[in-house]
Amino acid sequence: MKRLETEYGGLKLRSPVILASAGITKAHSNVEKADKYGAGAVVLKTLFQEPLMARSPTPRFIIIKRGEKDYSSVTNLSYEQGYEHGIDQYCGEIRSCKADFETKIIASIGCGTPAKWEEWAKMVEAAGADAIEMNLSCPHSDYVMSKLGQINEFVSAMVPVVKKAVSIPVYTKLTPQIENPAVTSKIMEESGSCGVTAFSRCLGMDIDIDNQVPVLHGGYGGHGGPWAIHYALRWISEMYTKLKIPISGCGGVVEWQDIVKYILSGATTVQVCFLIYTYGYSIIEKLNNGLLQYMEKHGYESIKDFRGTVVPRIKGLTQVDRDKTRIAKVDPAICVGCGRCSDICIYNGIDFADKKASVNEKCDGCGLCLYFCPKKAILLDKK
């Protein structure tokens, strides 16, 4: 799979697929599975300076399904904390993984003081880590939310400390919950980061309405799901034009097509997490194979051949064509007269005759009825 090889901020990877920092990467036994199925790298579970972050409640995961089939969502809410043991055992895991596996090993650490950032960075490098990902946001520490701009100050203060302490690549992980991710990612680059991971999870909550309390552990937790990719694609496509360092896309991957979308938007690598919890480590192989087939179909010899391709094609506010050139059209042979299209049409653009829908001159061409017609009897046609 030579076509899948890529370089991410100084690391040569056999695949752009990386396992994100979580329980799926906490130990040698987990990394063994990632290596077996072809992951380019793993970001080990984060070791935090704060001891409380090493203790997770039980249970700590819940899958939330909401809505009806035509308008629904799936969210995974979790309160999984950091690495459960100390720095010495963490370094032991790094040494054993480096001795046994081809997959690159990226240490993930999260500290609150310059001295600890420097100390741990040197220790994981000495243990053999190929790179370091600085976890600057998750689990969601107080400094992320306490005041506007504080995360930028934290980045500016801490990234140079780690960068100076080690010779291996240093990456920074970005929270989506800031004023402008593109601005913060630029500060990360200027502070010495070799690559930016976008994004960690958002902080959210769900409620048990009968007992009137938050679910699971009783507070806020990280939430993600298939929906998360669209926010990431938007910001990565903007970062791509502003940064010289590579971007690792993270969030919402459920199929190999999502890997392609991240790369088209400008990502160099793509991190996956809850997909592994859902389908197991073998899904890595399916992601790699799907990506390879896409490249073969389009004649791409390397990842960089199509990285960022979609970015110059993104239309700005003044470029969007606002002329009304389309109108809905109903196929009477398929229409069963259920009335769904008429019920949801805010323009009153649907008439009925002989229990068949037809489009009148009030149709605005919005396109919504296409997606809600249960028989797919509607299409958009030229006006």
C-alpha positions in Angstrom: 0.0 0.0 0.0 2.8 2.4 -0.9 0.2 4.8 -2.4 -1.1 5.5 1.1 2.2 6.6 2.5 2.3 10.1 3.8 4.5 12.5 5.8 2.9 14.2 8.8 5.1 16.9 10.3 8.3 15.0 10.2 6.9 11.5 10.5 6.7 9.1 7.6 3.5 7.0 7.9 2.4 4.0 6.0 -1.2 5.2 6.1 -2.9 8.6 6.8 -5.2 6.8 9.3 -4.3 7.5 12.9 -6.0 6.2 16.0 -6.9 9.1 18.2 -5.9 9.3 21.9 -8.5 7.3 24.0 -9.0 4.0 25.6 -8.4 2.3 22.2 -4.7 3.3 22.5 -4.0 2.9 26.2 -1.8 -0.1 26.2 0.5 -2.5 24.2 -2.4 -4.9 23.6 -4.5 -2.1 22.0 -1.7 -0.9 19.8 -1.0 -4.5 18.7 -4.4 -4.5 17.0 -4.0 -1.1 15.5 -0.6 -2.3 14.0 -2.1 -5.5 12.7 -4.8 -3.8 10.7 -2.5 -1.1 9.2 -2.9 2.1 11.2 -0.3 4.7 10.2 0.2 5.8 13.8 -1.5 5.8 17.2 -1.8 8.6 19.7 -1.5 7.0 23.0 -4.1 7.7 25.7 -3.3 11.1 27.3 -1.3 11.1 30.5 -2.4 14.2 32.6 -0.5 16.0 35.3 -3.8 16.3 37.3 -4.2 13.0 39.2 -8.0 13.3 39.1 -7.9 12.9 35.3 -6.6 9.3 35.8 -9.9 8.1 37.3 -13.0 7.4 35.2 -16.5 6.8 36.6 -18.6 3.8 35.7 -20.4 3.7 33.4 -18.7 6.3 31.2 -20.2 5.8 27.7 -23.7 6.2 26.4 -25.1 6.2 22.8 -27.9 8.7 22.4 -30.4 8.3 19.6 -33.0 11.0 19.0 -35.8 11.8 16.6 -37.6 9.8 14.0 -36.0 8.0 11.1 -36.3 10.9 8.6 -34.8 13.4 11.1 -32.7 11.8 13.7 -29.2 11.8 15.2 -26.7 9.5 16.9 -24.4 11.0 19.6 -21.8 9.2 21.7 -21.5 11.0 25.1 -18.6 9.9 27.3 -16.7 10.8 30.4 -13.5 8.7 29.7 -10.6 10.3 31.5 -6.8 10.0 30.9 -4.2 7.3 31.3 -4.8 5.4 34.5 -1.2 5.0 35.7 2.0 7.1 36.1 4.7 8.4 33.8 7.0 5.4 34.4 4.4 2.9 33.3 3.5 5.1 30.4 7.1 5.2 29.2 7.2 1.4 29.6 4.2 1.1 27.2 6.1 3.3 24.7 9.2 1.2 24.9 7.3 -2.1 24.4 5.2 -0.7 21.5 8.3 0.6 19.8 10.1 -2.7 20.1 7.2 -4.7 18.6 5.3 -2.6 16.1 5.7 -0.8 12.8 2.9 1.7 13.6 4.3 5.0 14.7 3.9 5.8 18.4 2.8 9.4 19.3 2.8 10.1 23.0 0.0 12.4 24.4 0.6 14.4 27.5 -1.4 17.2 29.2 0.2 19.3 31.8 -0.4 22.6 33.7 3.1 23.8 34.4 6.1 24.5 32.2 8.3 22.3 34.4 6.1 19.2 34.0 5.6 19.7 30.3 9.4 19.8 29.9 10.0 16.8 32.2 7.4 14.5 30.7 8.3 15.5 27.1 11.9 14.5 27.7 10.9 11.2 29.3 8.6 10.1 26.5 11.2 11.0 24.0 13.8 9.0 25.9 11.4 6.1 26.0 11.3 6.1 22.2 8.1 8.0 21.2 8.2 9.0 17.6 6.4 12.3 18.4 4.4 14.1 21.0 0.8 15.4 20.7 0.1 18.1 23.3 -3.4 17.7 24.7 -4.4 21.2 25.3 -8.2 20.8 25.7 -9.5 17.4 26.6 -10.8 16.3 29.0 -12.1 19.9 29.1 -10.0 21.7 31.7 -11.1 24.9 33.2 -8.6 27.0 31.2 -10.5 26.2 28.0 -13.7 27.7 29.1 -12.8 30.2 31.8 -12.2 33.3 29.6 -12.0 34.3 26.0 -8.5 34.0 24.6 -7.0 32.1 27.5 -6.3 29.0 25.4 -4.2 31.1 23.0 -2.2 32.4 25.9 -1.7 28.8 27.2 -0.5 27.7 23.7 1.9 30.5 23.4 3.4 29.8 26.8 3.6 26.0 26.7 4.3 24.9 23.1 7.8 26.5 23.0 8.7 24.8 26.3 8.0 21.3 24.8 9.5 22.2 21.4 12.7 23.3 23.0 12.9 20.2 25.3 12.8 17.5 22.6 14.0 16.8 19.1 11.0 14.7 17.9 8.0 16.3 16.2 5.6 18.1 18.5 1.9 18.4 17.5 -0.9 20.4 19.2 -4.5 19.3 19.6 -7.2 22.0 19.1 -10.5 22.3 20.9 -13.4 23.3 18.7 -14.8 25.5 21.5 -12.9 28.7 20.9 -13.7 32.0 19.1 -11.7 31.2 15.9 -9.9 27.9 15.4 -8.0 29.2 12.4 -6.5 32.0 14.6 -5.5 29.6 17.4 -4.0 27.1 14.9 -1.9 29.9 13.5 -0.7 30.7 17.1 0.2 27.0 17.4 2.3 27.1 14.3 4.0 30.3 15.3 4.7 28.8 18.7 6.6 25.9 17.1 4.0 23.2 16.6 4.8 20.7 13.8 1.2 19.9 13.1 -2.3 20.6 14.3 -5.0 18.1 15.2 -8.5 19.5 14.6 -10.5 18.7 16.8 -10.9 17.2 20.2 -14.5 16.6 21.3 -17.1 19.3 22.3 -18.3 19.5 25.8 -22.0 18.6 26.1 -24.7 17.2 28.2 -27.9 15.1 28.0 -30.7 15.0 30.5 -32.8 12.3 32.1 -36.2 14.2 32.0 -37.9 11.9 34.5 -35.3 12.2 37.2 -34.4 15.7 36.0 -30.6 15.2 36.2 -27.8 14.9 33.7 -27.2 11.4 32.4 -24.2 9.1 33.2 -21.9 10.7 35.8 -24.2 13.7 36.4 -22.3 16.4 34.6 -20.8 17.6 31.3 -19.0 15.2 29.0 -17.3 14.9 25.6 -19.8 14.3 22.8 -19.3 13.3 19.2 -20.8 11.3 16.4 -21.2 11.2 12.7 -22.4 14.8 12.7 -19.1 16.2 14.0 -17.2 15.9 10.7 -19.0 18.9 9.0 -17.7 21.4 11.6 -14.2 20.0 11.2 -14.2 20.1 7.4 -15.3 23.8 7.4 -12.4 24.9 9.7 -9.7 22.6 8.2 -10.4 24.0 4.8 -9.7 27.5 6.1 -6.7 26.5 8.1 -5.2 24.8 5.0 -4.9 28.2 3.3 -3.3 29.8 6.3 -0.9 27.2 7.7 2.4 25.8 6.5 2.3 22.9 9.0 0.1 19.9 8.3 -3.4 19.2 9.8 -4.7 16.0 11.2 -8.5 15.9 10.9 -10.5 14.3 13.7 -14.1 13.8 14.4 -17.1 12.1 12.9 -15.5 9.4 10.7 -17.9 6.5 10.1 -16.7 5.3 6.6 -13.8 5.5 4.2 -15.5 8.3 2.3 -15.0 10.5 5.3 -11.2 9.9 5.1 -11.3 11.2 1.5 -13.4 14.2 2.6 -10.9 15.2 5.2 -8.0 15.0 2.8 -9.9 16.9 0.1 -10.4 19.7 2.6 -6.7 19.9 3.4 -5.9 17.3 6.1 -2.7 15.3 5.8 -3.8 12.6 8.2 -7.2 11.6 9.7 -7.7 10.4 13.3 -10.5 8.0 14.2 -11.7 7.0 17.6 -15.3 6.0 18.4 -15.4 4.1 15.1 -13.1 1.6 16.8 -15.3 1.3 19.8 -18.2 0.7 17.5 -16.8 -1.8 15.0 -13.4 -2.9 16.3 -9.9 -2.5 15.0 -10.5 -4.4 11.8 -12.3 -1.3 10.5 -8.9 0.3 10.0 -8.3 -2.1 7.1 -11.6 -1.2 5.5 -10.7 2.5 5.7 -7.4 1.9 4.1 -8.8 -0.3 1.3 -11.6 2.2 0.6 -9.1 5.0 0.4 -6.9 3.0 -1.9 -9.7 2.1 -4.2 -10.7 5.8 -4.5 -7.2 6.8 -5.4 -7.0 4.0 -8.0 -10.4 5.1 -9.5 -9.2 8.7 -9.9 -5.6 7.9 -10.9 -3.9 9.4 -7.8 -0.4 8.0 -7.0 -0.2 9.6 -3.6 -2.2 11.3 -0.9 -0.8 14.7 -1.8 -2.2 14.5 -5.3 -5.7 15.3 -4.0 -5.0 17.0 -0.7 -6.9 20.3 -0.5 -8.4 19.9 -3.9 -11.8 21.1 -2.8 -10.5 24.2 -1.0 -10.2 26.6 -4.0 -13.7 25.5 -5.1 -15.4 26.6 -2.0 -17.7 29.6 -2.8 -17.7 32.7 -0.7 -20.7 34.9 0.3 -20.7 36.9 -2.8 -20.0 34.0 -5.2 -23.1 31.9 -4.4 -25.6 31.9 -7.4 -28.9 33.1 -6.0 -30.9 33.0 -9.2 -33.9 30.6 -8.9 -33.2 28.2 -11.8 -34.6 25.0 -10.4 -38.1 23.7 -9.7 -39.4 20.4 -8.2 -40.9 17.8 -10.5 -43.1 14.9 -9.5 -43.0 11.5 -11.3 -46.7 10.5 -11.2 -45.8 6.9 -11.9 -44.0 6.7 -8.6 -46.1 9.1 -6.5 -48.6 7.4 -4.1 -50.3 10.5 -3.0 -49.3 10.3 0.6 -49.3 14.1 1.0 -46.0 14.4 2.8 -44.6 16.9 0.3 -47.6 19.1 0.6 -47.6 19.0 4.4 -44.0 20.2 4.7 -44.0 22.7 1.8 -43.8 26.2 3.2 -44.4 27.8 -0.2 -47.7 25.9 -0.9 -46.0 24.8 -4.1 -47.7 21.3 -4.3 -51.2 20.6 -5.7 -53.1 17.3 -5.7 -55.3 15.8 -8.4 -56.5 12.2 -8.5 -54.4 11.5 -5.5 -51.2 12.5 -7.3 -48.9 15.4 -6.4 -48.0 18.1 -8.9 -45.9 21.2 -8.7 -47.4 24.7 -9.2 -45.8 28.1 -9.9 -45.3 28.8 -6.2 -42.5 26.2 -5.9 -39.3 27.9 -4.8 -37.0 25.1 -5.8 -35.7 24.7 -2.2 -35.1 21.0 -2.7 -36.4 19.8 0.8 -39.3 17.7 -0.5 -36.8 15.5 -2.4 -35.4 14.2 0.8 -38.6 13.6 2.6 -40.6 12.0 -0.2 -40.9 8.3 1.0 -41.0 7.0 -2.5 -38.4 9.3 -4.0 -40.9 10.5 -6.6 -39.6 14.1 -6.7 -36.5 15.5 -8.4 -35.2 19.0 -9.2 -35.5 20.1 -12.8 -34.5 23.2 -14.7 -37.0 26.0 -14.3 
